[in-house]
Amino acid sequence: MFAAIAHGFVLAFGLILPLGAQNVFVFHQGAGQPRFRRALPVIITAGLCDTCLILLAVLGVSVLILTLQWLKLLLFTIGLFFLLYMGWSVWRSAPASLSGKQEPLGPRKQIAFAMSVSLLNPHAILDTVGVIGTSSLAYTGGEKALFTLACICVSWLWFFGLALGGRVLGARDTTGKWIVLLNKLSACIIWGVAVYIALQLLREF
């Protein structure tokens, strides 16, 4: 059973560690919100979305969903336009020390944006289905449950850690210059994911 837990932990950490739109957005919200608790909507949403994807992958449901070509195209198209808008919003945001007023994203936008980068990102979906879902086939019963739980726990701990790291940066950056740089970097990465989705859509036609 320990092997299943260790496998799930290492596998999930390896998948979630690379810099991507989801990680950047969670870190960005931790840095841009005036209080850490104000970033809880994005943390909880990202955690719940990853939990759902992992459960669907382990149960095999996500494979069935991705075989529906029209649904796949619909999800990716919505994700493309939403990411373009999200990148624009993040690019324009500025800390209070530079803009004269604080413009953090509210809970609704945090939730909507976090869902888009979590559920409408083909790279994340295919990683979850292809890697975690396939790896889970090596286990049954209690070991499979522990493997799944380990993957889920890594996601939640990682998102809390990212937001906390962002909050530390936001508290230390009294001039706001580092936050502005983070905003631009975040927007570019989000737009990069949008370009990736656009290329995936072109290959489908």
C-alpha positions in Angstrom: 0.0 0.0 0.0 2.9 2.3 0.7 4.1 1.8 -2.9 0.7 2.9 -4.2 0.8 6.1 -2.1 4.4 6.9 -3.1 3.6 6.2 -6.8 0.6 8.5 -6.7 2.5 11.2 -4.9 5.5 11.2 -7.2 3.4 10.9 -10.3 1.0 13.7 -9.4 3.9 16.0 -8.3 5.7 15.4 -11.6 2.6 16.3 -13.6 1.7 19.4 -11.7 5.2 20.9 -11.2 5.8 22.2 -14.8 4.9 25.9 -15.3 1.5 26.2 -16.9 -1.6 28.5 -17.0 -3.2 26.9 -14.0 -0.1 27.2 -11.8 0.6 30.7 -12.9 -3.0 31.8 -12.3 -3.1 30.4 -8.8 0.3 32.0 -7.9 -0.9 35.3 -9.5 -4.0 35.4 -7.4 -2.0 34.7 -4.2 0.2 37.7 -5.1 -2.5 40.0 -6.2 -5.1 39.6 -3.5 -4.8 41.9 -0.4 -5.3 39.0 1.9 -4.5 35.3 1.6 -8.1 34.3 2.4 -9.2 36.3 -0.6 -7.3 33.8 -2.8 -9.3 30.8 -1.4 -11.8 30.8 -4.2 -9.1 30.1 -6.8 -7.4 27.5 -4.6 -10.6 25.6 -3.8 -11.8 25.7 -7.4 -8.4 24.5 -8.8 -8.3 21.8 -6.2 -11.9 20.6 -6.9 -11.3 20.7 -10.7 -8.2 18.5 -10.4 -10.0 16.2 -8.0 -12.8 15.7 -10.5 -10.4 15.1 -13.4 -8.4 12.6 -11.4 -11.5 10.7 -10.3 -12.9 10.7 -13.9 -9.5 9.4 -15.2 -9.3 6.7 -12.6 -12.9 5.6 -13.1 -12.4 5.7 -16.9 -15.2 8.1 -17.5 -13.0 10.8 -19.1 -11.9 8.4 -21.8 -15.5 8.0 -22.9 -16.0 11.8 -22.9 -13.0 12.5 -25.1 -14.3 10.0 -27.7 -17.2 12.3 -28.3 -15.6 14.5 -31.0 -18.3 17.2 -31.0 -18.0 17.6 -27.2 -14.2 17.8 -27.3 -14.3 20.5 -30.0 -16.9 22.5 -28.1 -14.9 22.4 -24.8 -11.7 23.4 -26.6 -13.3 26.2 -28.5 -14.9 27.7 -25.4 -11.6 27.3 -23.6 -9.7 29.1 -26.4 -11.8 32.3 -26.3 -12.1 32.3 -22.5 -8.3 32.0 -22.1 -7.8 34.9 -24.6 -10.1 37.0 -22.4 -8.5 35.9 -19.2 -5.0 36.8 -20.5 -6.2 40.2 -21.5 -7.7 40.8 -18.0 -4.5 39.6 -16.2 -2.3 41.8 -18.5 -4.4 44.9 -17.7 -4.4 44.3 -13.9 -2.1 46.5 -11.8 -1.2 46.6 -8.1 -2.4 49.6 -5.9 1.1 51.0 -5.6 1.3 51.7 -9.3 -2.3 52.2 -10.4 -3.6 54.1 -7.4 -6.2 51.5 -6.7 -6.4 47.8 -6.1 -8.0 45.7 -8.8 -8.0 42.1 -7.6 -10.3 39.6 -9.2 -13.4 38.9 -7.3 -14.5 35.4 -6.2 -16.7 34.9 -9.3 -14.0 35.7 -11.8 -11.5 33.7 -9.8 -13.8 30.7 -10.0 -14.6 31.1 -13.7 -11.0 31.6 -14.7 -9.7 28.8 -12.5 -12.3 26.4 -14.0 -11.3 27.5 -17.6 -7.5 26.8 -17.1 -8.3 23.6 -15.2 -11.0 22.0 -17.3 -10.5 23.5 -20.7 -6.8 22.8 -21.0 -6.3 19.8 -23.4 -2.8 19.3 -22.2 -3.9 18.9 -18.5 -6.8 16.7 -19.5 -4.8 14.4 -21.7 -2.0 14.2 -19.0 -4.6 13.2 -16.4 -6.3 10.7 -18.6 -3.2 9.3 -20.2 -0.9 9.2 -17.2 -2.9 9.0 -14.0 -5.8 7.1 -15.5 -3.4 4.6 -17.1 -1.2 4.2 -14.1 -4.2 3.5 -11.8 -4.9 0.3 -13.8 -1.9 -1.2 -12.0 -3.9 -1.2 -8.7 -7.2 -2.5 -7.4 -9.3 -2.1 -4.3 -7.7 -0.3 -1.4 -4.4 0.3 -3.2 -6.2 2.0 -6.1 -8.1 4.2 -3.6 -4.8 5.2 -1.9 -3.1 5.9 -5.2 -6.0 8.2 -6.2 -6.1 9.9 -2.8 -2.3 10.6 -3.0 -2.7 12.2 -6.4 -5.6 14.4 -5.1 -3.7 15.4 -1.9 -0.7 16.5 -4.0 -2.9 18.8 -6.0 -4.5 20.5 -3.0 -1.2 21.0 -1.2 0.4 22.3 -4.3 -2.3 25.0 -4.9 -2.2 26.1 -1.3 1.6 26.4 -1.5 1.5 28.3 -4.8 -1.0 30.8 -3.5 1.0 31.2 -0.2 4.2 31.8 -2.2 2.4 34.4 -4.3 1.2 36.1 -1.1 4.7 36.3 0.3 5.9 37.9 -3.0 3.0 40.3 -2.9 3.7 41.4 0.7 7.4 42.0 0.0 6.9 43.8 -3.3 6.1 47.3 -1.9 6.7 49.0 -5.2 4.4 46.8 -7.2 7.0 46.3 -10.0 7.4 42.6 -9.5 3.6 42.1 -9.5 3.4 44.0 -12.8 6.1 41.7 -14.3 4.2 38.6 -12.9 1.0 39.9 -14.5 2.7 40.2 -17.9 4.3 36.8 -17.6 1.0 35.2 -16.5 -0.8 36.7 -19.4 1.8 35.5 -21.9 1.7 31.9 -20.5 -2.2 32.0 -20.6 -2.1 33.2 -24.2 0.5 30.5 -25.0 -2.0 27.8 -23.8 -4.7 29.5 -25.9 -2.4 29.2 -29.0 -1.8 25.5 -28.1 -5.5 24.9 -28.0 -6.0 26.8 -31.4 -3.4 24.5 -33.0 -5.1 21.4 -31.5 -8.4 22.6 -33.0 -6.8 23.2 -36.5 -5.6 19.6 -36.4 -9.1 18.4 -35.8 -10.5 20.0 -38.9 
